[in-house]
Structures are given as structure tokens and as C-alpha cells.
Amino acid sequence: MTIEEQIRTKIEEALHPKHLEILNESHMHNVPSDSETHFKLVIVTDQFDGKSRIERHKIINNLLALELSSQVHALSLLTLTTPEWDSNNKKIQPSPKCLGGQKTGLSTKAH
């Protein structure tokens, strides 16, 4: 089972989302082309009703603790209730391009 399939299974079984998008964004980073290391998740479920953004993210981080401790390097989360998703016009913003770590031009030398 791929990492993406593991993520999908865990989220669907635990949260029964009304909408779930799992975007493998590994190709946007300096990793091999078949990597599953960077993901963006869009999760819409009524189970997020009354919960803060931090509480929602904790739920996902707990569900995916194994993947986050081993294979997944980065996880971007958009966690919404159905009304929030509807008011967002069911759209997500694209992720920014990777700056490549040390390729940012920022110096780590002391001045």
C-alpha cells in the first residue's frame, strides 16, 4: 500500500469526510520523482464542528503519527467543516514553490 493509500484509509475510516483531497506535492521538492514525502490534505468533515484549527490539526497528526515519524517529511493541512468549505467556494490555494532549503540565498554565517 502506498503512503497516499495509507493516509486515505486512515482519514476515511476515522473521519468519514464529505470531501477529501490528498495532493502529493513531492514533485515540487528536491526528492526522487516517485517520492511520497510531501503532502497537502484538504479534509472536510462535520467532525471538525466546534473545534479550533489547532484541535483539527492535532486530530490529523495523531491519525498519521506513524507516517509522520517515518516516511512523510511535510504535511500541509486544510481542515474545514462543510459550511466553511462551502463559503470557501470549494477552492484551495496552490502551495508555494519550494525554495530548496539552502538555495534560498540566506546566509547562515554570522555577520
PAGU-202262 format. One record per residue: residue number from 1; x, y, z of N, C-alpha, C in turn. Coordinates in steps of 0.1 Angstrom, whole numbers, always signed. Each point is the difference from the previous one (the first is absolute). Layout:
N
 num  n.xx  n.yy  n.zz ca.xx ca.yy ca.zz  c.xx  c.yy  c.zz
 NUM     X     Y     Z     X     Y     Z     X     Y     Z
...
//
This chain:
111
 num  n.xx  n.yy  n.zz ca.xx ca.yy ca.zz  c.xx  c.yy  c.zz
   1    +9   -12    +0    -9   +12    +0    +9   +12    +0
   2    -3   +10    -8    +8   +12    -1    -3    +9   +12
   3    +8   +10    +2    -2    +9   +11   -13    +8    -2
   4    -3    +4   -12   -12    +7    -3   -12    -9    +4
   5    +0   -13    -4   -11    -9    +3    -1    -2   +16
   6   +11    +0    +7    -1    -1   +14    -6   +12    +6
   7    +3   +11    -5    -6   +13    +5   -15    +0    -2
   8    -3    -3   -13   -15    +0    -4    -8   -10    +9
   9    +5   -12    +2    -7   -10    +8    -2    +5   +14
  10   +11    +5    +7    -1    +4   +14   -10   +12    +1
  11    +0   +10    -9    -8   +11    +1   -15    -4    -3
  12    -2    -8   -10   -14    -4    -3    -6    -8   +11
  13    +8    -9    +6    -6    -8   +11    -2    +7   +12
  14    +8   +10    +4    -1    +7   +12   -10   +12    -1
  15    +0    +7   -11    -7   +13    -1   -12    +0   -10
  16    -1   -10    -8   -11    -1   -10    -2   +14    -7
  17   +10    +5    -7    -1   +13    -5   -10    +1   -12
  18    -6   +12    -1    -9    +3   -11    +9    +4   -12
  19   +12    +4    +2    +9    +4   -11   +14    -3    +5
  20    +8    -7    -8   +14    -3    +3    +8    +1   -12
  21   +11    +8    +1   +10    +1   -11   +13    -3    +6
  22    +7    -8    -6   +14    -3    +4    +9    +3   -12
  23    +8   +11    +2    +8    +4   -11   +15    -3    +3
  24    +6    -9    -8   +14    -3    +2    +8   +11    -6
  25    +6    +9    +8    +8   +11    -5   +15    -3    +0
  26    +4   -12    +1   +14    -4    +1    +7    +5   -12
  27    -6    +0   -12    +6    +4   -12    +5   +14    +0
  28    -6    +8    +9    +4   +14    +1   +13    +2    +9
  29    +5   -11    +4   +12    +1    +9   +12    -8    -5
  30   +11    +1    +6   +12    -6    -4    +1   -15    +5
  31    -9    -8    -6    -1   -14    +4    -2    -8   -13
  32    +3   -13    +0    -2    -8   -12   -14    +1    -5
  33    -2    -2   -13   -13    +2    -6   -11    -8    +5
  34    +2   -12    +5   -10    -9    +5    -3    +1   +15
  35    +5   +11    +6    +0    +1   +15   -14    +3    +5
  36    -3    -4   +12   -12    +4    +7    +4    +6   +14
  37    +5   +12    -1    +6    +6   +12    -7   +13    +4
  38    -7    +7    -9    -6   +13    +2   -14    -1    -5
  39   -10    +2   +10   -14    -1    -4    -7   +13    +5
  40   -11    +3    -8   -10   +10    +4   -13    -7    +1
  41    -7    +1   +12   -12    -6    +2   -11   +10    +1
  42   -11    -2    -7   -12    +8    +2   -11    -9    +5
  43    -4    +2   +13    -9    -9    +7   -13    +9    +4
  44   -11    -5    -5   -13    +7    +4    -8   -11    +7
  45    -3    +3   +13    -8    -9    +8    -7    +7   +11
  46   -12    -5    +3    -8    +6   +11    +6    -3   +13
  47   +10    -9    +1    +7    -3   +13    +9   +11    +4
  48    +2   +10    -9    +8   +12    +4    -9   +11    +6
  49   -13    -2    +0    -9   +10    +5    +4    +3   +15
  50    +1   +13    +3    +3    +5   +14   +14    -2    +4
  51    +9    -5    -9   +14    -1    +3    +8   +11    -6
  52   +10    +4    +7   +10   +10    -5    +9    -6   -11
  53    +7    +8    -7    +9    -5   -10   +11    -9    +6
  54    +4    +4   +12   +11    -8    +7    -6   -13    +4
  55   -12    -1    +5    -6   -13    +4    -2    -9   -13
  56    -4    +6   -11    -2    -8   -12   +14    -5    -5
  57   +10    +8    +1   +13    -5    -5    +6   -11   +10
  58    -3    +2   +12    +4   -11   +10    -7   -13    -3
  59   -12    +0    -4    -7   -12    -4    +7    -7   -12
  60    +3    +8   -10    +7    -5   -12   +14    -5    +4
  61    +7    +8    +7   +14    -4    +4    +0   -13    +8
  62   -10    -2    +9    -1   -13    +8    -4   -11    -9
  63    -9    +2   -10    -4   -11    -9   +12    -4    -9
  64    +8    +9    -4   +11    -3    -9   +14    +0    +7
  65    +0    -3   +13   +13    +1    +8   +10   -10    -6
  66    -4   -11    -4   +10   -10    -5    +6    +6   -13
  67    -8    +5    -9    +5    +5   -13    +9   +12    +2
  68    -4    +9   +10    +8   +12    +2   +13    -3    +7
  69    +1   -11    +7   +12    -4    +7   +10    -7    -9
  70    -5    -4   -12    +9    -8    -8    +1    +5   -14
  71   -10    -1    -9    +1    +3   -14    -4   +14    -4
  72    -9    +6    +7    -5   +13    -4    +8   +11    +6
  73    +6    +9    -8    +9   +11    +4    -8   +12    +3
  74   -11    +3    -8    -7   +12    +1   -15    -2    -2
  75    -9    +6    +8   -14    -2    -2    -7   +14    +2
  76    -6    +4   -11    -8   +13    +0   -15    -4    +2
  77    -7    +6    +9   -14    -3    +3    -9   +11    -2
  78   -11    -3    -6   -12    +9    -1   -11    -8    +6
  79    -4    +3   +12   -10    -8    +7   -13    +9    +2
  80   -11    -4    -6   -12    +8    -1   -12    -7    +4
  81   -10    +7    +5   -13    -5    +1    -7    +2   -13
  82   -12    -6    -2    -7    +1   -12    -4   +15    -3
  83    -5    +8    +9    -3   +14    -2   +12    +8    -4
  84   +12    -3    +6   +12    +7    -3    +4    -3   -14
  85    -1   -13    -4    +4    -4   -14    -9    +7   -10
  86   -13    +0    +3   -10    +6    -9    +3   +15    -1
  87    +3    +7   +11    +3   +14    -1   +13    +3    -6
  88    +9   -10    -1   +13    +2    -7    -1    -3   -15
  89   -13    -2    -4    -3    -3   -14    +7   -13    -5
  90    +3    -8    +9    +5   -14    -3   +13    +1    -8
  91    +8   +10    +4   +13    +2    -7   +12    +0   +10
  92   +11    -4    -5   +12    +0    +9   +11    +8    -8
  93    +8    +7    +8   +11    +7    -6   +12    -9    -3
  94    +6    +2   -11   +12    -9    -3   +11    +3   +10
  95    +8   -10    +3   +11    +1    +9   +11    +9    -6
  96    +8    +7    +8   +11    +7    -6   +11    -9    -5
  97    +8    +5    -9   +11    -8    -5   +11    -2   +11
  98    +6   -11    +0   +10    -3   +10   +12    +9    -3
  99    +6    +5   +11   +12    +9    -1   +13    -8    +0
 100    -1   -13    +2   +11    -9    +0   +10    +1   +11
 101    -5    +3   +12    +9    +0   +12   +11   +10    -1
 102   +12    -4    -2   +11    +9    -1    +0    +8   -12
 103    -8    -3   -10    -1    +8   -12    -7   +13    +1
 104    -4    +4   +12    -8   +12    +2    +9   +12    -1
 105   +13    -1    +0    +8   +11    +0    +3    +6   +13
 106    -6    -5   +11    +2    +5   +13   +14    -6    +5
 107    +7    +8    +6   +13    -4    +5    -2    -5   +15
 108    +8   -11    +3    -1    -4   +14   +13    +4    +7
 109    +8    +8    -6   +12    +5    +6    -3   +12    +9
 110    +7    +1   +12    -2   +11    +9    +6   +13    -6
 111    -6   +11    +1    +5   +13    -5    +7    +8   +10
//
